[in-house]
Amino acid sequence: MAPAPSRRYRRDIDGLRAIAVTAVVLFHAGLYPLKSGFTGVDIFFVISGFLIGGIVYRDVGAGRFRFDVFYARRAARILPALMAVIAFVTILGIVLASPQDYRQIAIGAIAALSGWSNILFWRQINYFSPDAHLDPFLMTWSLGVEEQFYLLFPFLLLALRRMKRPFVLGVIGALCLGSLILAVIGIGRWPTAVFYLLPTRAWELGAGALPGHCPLKGEQPPARPARQHTGLYGYRACRAVRVPL
């Protein structure tokens, strides 16, 4: 059986991911004249919103969405690499870090695993300060934003599951606009919060989720409950035999 369109490997998406990661790496390596770190993170959030938003929308529409399956898939993609990084850093920290530094490493590891590292670093570190690169878990802040999005977005779509697609898109669009306005207002007042926190990053994830809600080429409409199928097939049968309705 061919994989569902939402599950197929997307080379174009991986290409955009490569661009996003390269932009961030070049920024931190100081090898690129532009402030590409912002752009790379922005691209990554839009991609994440497109992929996850589309998957959740199609699964909710088809009546097959399950929280345990959804979060198990996210954990299977994120945790192996994250656990490897945490294990490497904590073991190396035993040898090289002072007790005070090792305590910060432990706090960072717990925050990364529990999905709130962006909140931790919002309170502790300016991402663009000269000493920010000294924290080995700083890059996990974006995972925190994504995991919080994964936690909340399915509830939004489940609450709107009986609504038509234009209404759902309108709600998501309104939330994106509100998030963008909050980011624009806050960037001059609370720049660190705007950078790290979900409310001012949600517009990027939502910007990806909006096209993710559009039907894919070759995608079948979501499965309907049995009683809706019965009515649809009855209607088609009546049309076939010219029964007046």
N, C-alpha and C positions, 0 to 999 in steps of 0.2 A: 504493500500500500504506500502510495506517495505521501510524503509529509505534508501536513497542512501548510498553507501559504505562510502563516504567521510563524511556523517553526523552521522554514527552509533557511539554509545558510545564505547570507547576504554578503557578497563580496564588496558591494558598494559601501555597505555599513562598516565593514572592517577597514576599508580604505579611509573612510572619514575618521574612524577611531585612530588609525595610524597618524593621520594629520594632526589630530588633537593631541595625542601623546607626544609627538615630535615637537609641536609648538611649546608644550610645557617643559620638555627636557631641554630644548635649546634656550629657553628663557633662564632656567636655573643654571645652565652651563655658561651663560654669558656669551654665547656664540652668535646671537641673533640681534640685530640692531633695533628691532621693534619690541614692544611690550607684548610678546606673544603668549605669555602665561595666561592672561585673561581670556584671550581668544580660544586657546586650547580647552580650558575648563568650560567655556560657554558651549563649544561644539559638543563636548562630551555629554553635558546635561541634556542638550536637545536630542542627541542620539538616544540616550537612555529613556527620555520621555516618549520618543517615537516607538521604540521597541516594546517597552513595558506597557505603555498606555494602549498600544494596539492589541497586545496579547490579552490584557485584562478586559478590554472592551469586547473583543470577539468571544472570549470565554463567558463573560457575563451575559452577552446577547444570546449565546447558544445554550445557556442554562447549565454549563459544565464547570463554572468557576468554583474552586475549592481552596480555602485559605491554606490548608496543610500542604496541598500539592504546589501551590504558587510559592509559598515561602520555602519549601524544600528545594525547589528549582533554583531560587535565588541563592540559597545557602550553598548548594552544590557548585554554583559558579563562582561565588565570592570566597567562601571559607578556606578552601585548600591553599590558595596562594596567600591569603591573609594569615593563616595559621603558620605557614612556612616562614613568613617575614617575622611574625611575632616570636616564634621559637628561635630564629637566628639572632634577633636583636637581644632578647632576654638572656640567652646563653652568652653572647659576646659581652653584654652588660655586666655579667657576674665578674668577668675578668678585668674589664677596662673602666667601668663606671664607679664613681664614688657612691657611698650609701645614699646621699641626697639625690644624686642624678638617677640612681637605680630606682628610687621611689617614684620619680617622675616617669621613668620608663614603664614601671608597673601600672601607674595610673593611665598612661597613654594606651597600653595594651588592653586594659579593661574597657576603656572608652571605645577603642576601635572595634572590639568584639561585640560590644553592646549597642553600637550604632549611635553614639552621641559624641564622637570625637570632635565634630564641628562645634558643638556647644562648649566643650572643654577648651578648644583653642581660641574660640571667641573670647573667652574669659582670660586667657593667658598670653596669647601670642599674636602679634601683628604679622600676617603672612609675608609681608614685604619688608620686614625689618631685617637688618644685617645678620642677626643671630638666629633667625627663624629656622634656617637649614640645619641647626644643631639638634633639633628634635627629630628622632628617627621615625616618628609616627605622624608627622605633620601632614603628609600626603593623604592620610586616611580621612581627613575632614570631608572630602568629597563623597567618600563612601557613606559617611554619616548622613549627608543630605539625601543621597539616593535611597538609603534604607528607610529614612523617615517618609520619603515619598512613597516607597513600596508599601509602607504601613498604612498610609492614609488614603491613597488614591483608589484602591479597591472599594473602600467604604463609600466613597463619593459615587462611583459608578453603580454600585449596588443600590444606593439610595435613588438613583435616576434610571434604574433598569426598565421601568415601565414607560419612560418617556421616549419620544421619537428622537431620531438622531439629530435633527437641527436644534432641538431644545438642549440636548446634552452638549453639543458643540458650543451653543450660546453660553451655557453655564461655565464651561471650561474657559471659553474666551473671556468672559467677564472676570473670572478669577485671575487669569493671566494679566489682564489689564490692571486689575487692582494690585497685583504683586509688582508689576513694572512701575506703576505710579509710586508705590511705597519705596521701591529701590531708588528711583530718581530723587524723591524727596529726602531719603535717608542717606544718600551717598556723601553729602556734605556735612551731615550731622553725626551719623554713626557708621562710618565707612567700614569698620571691622565687622560689625553686625551684618551689614548689607552683604559683605563678601562671604561670610560663613553660614548664615542661617537660611533655613528653608523658606520662610515667608517671602524673602527678597530674591530667592533663586527659583521659586516655583514657576515664574513666568517662562523661564527657559525650558524647564521640563514640560510645562503645558504647551509651549510652542511646538515641541516635538510630538506631544500626545494628540494635538489637533489633526495633523495629517495621518497619524497612526489610526485614527478612527474612520478613515475613508476606506472603502472596500478595496482589497487587493485584486490585481488581475487574476482571473481564474478562481476567485474565492466564491464559494457557495453561500447563500444567505444563511444566517444562524438558524439552527434547528428550532422548530416550534413545538410547543406541547402537543400531545396526541390529539386533543380535542380540536386544536386549531388546524392540524393536518386534515382531520376528518371533514371539517367545514370547507377547507380549500379544495380537497379532492372532490367533494360533492358538487361544489360550484363548477369545477372543470368538467365533471361528468354531465351536468345539466347543459353546459355550453356545447358539449360534443354532440348531444342528441337533440339540441335545439329545444330544450324544455324552457318555456317562458318563465321568467323570474319576476 
